[in-house]
Amino acid sequence: MTRRRLTIVLHWSILMLILMMVKGGTSAPVLRWAFVIGGAVWIGMALTRGMMCKPGPKLTGTMRTAYPWIHRGLYVLLAATVMLNALALLEILPHDTGWTALLVLLSAGALHGLFHFWRHNVLFDGALRTMMPRFMHKIL
């Protein structure tokens, strides 16, 4: 599996895991462990190989300058949420410790998705194609 494909799988798997964990208000340990492991792998890839995000040629000005820093912020939020959930699963912290961080990550992820939706539909730079699986490219 290529790095790009693994990143896409982790991107959408983490989103689905967050949605499944939030749905019930509390989540089963297996979901939390899957989130912790997937998040740790994704963060490890970013730390060792760098982030794969690029602002694209049509994004200019302040948004282009802020783009990599906003993505780094998302990785910091993911790392904090993974760490809090891991510590709660290991019973070092109380069981519900990662809940607020999970909601903050979900909110930031929603803004992240809206931003890329805006880029794709207003700037027409194909932003959604970079993180969507190939079978979905024809509907974008």
Secondary structure, 3 states (H helix, E strand, C coil): CCHHHHHHHHHHHHHHHHHHHHHCCCCCHHHHHHHHHHHHHHHHHHHHHCCCCCCCCCCCHHHHHHHHHHHHHHHHHHHHHHHHHHHHHCCCCCCCCCHHHHHHHHHHHHHHHHHHHHHHHHHCCCHHHHCCCHHHHHHC
